[in-house]
């Protein structure tokens, strides 16, 4: 083979191998995001909040399902987001998404 064909084949092989990895790399974050989703149940009462889990996935999506189990109106605030004031027996959802680092 001549130098010209060798010079062409090496970069082409690098491009083809890079393209082969793109679908695989793109599939990994999507699978990770689905597995890192969490639903946390929150019971809001007088002087306390009871959460069904002590931690949430990071990075990932966490949905807080807040129910007022108390006798007066309550709201729930986390990570800069807040529900409306919930009357006794009422519920609301609050979703927090933490992006991957970097």
Secondary structure, DSSP 8 states (H G I E B T S, - for coil): --HHHHHHHHHHHHHHHHHHHHHHHHHHHHHHHHHT-EEEEEEEETTEEEES-S---SSEEEEEEEEE-SSS-B--EETTEE---B-TT-EEEEEEEE----
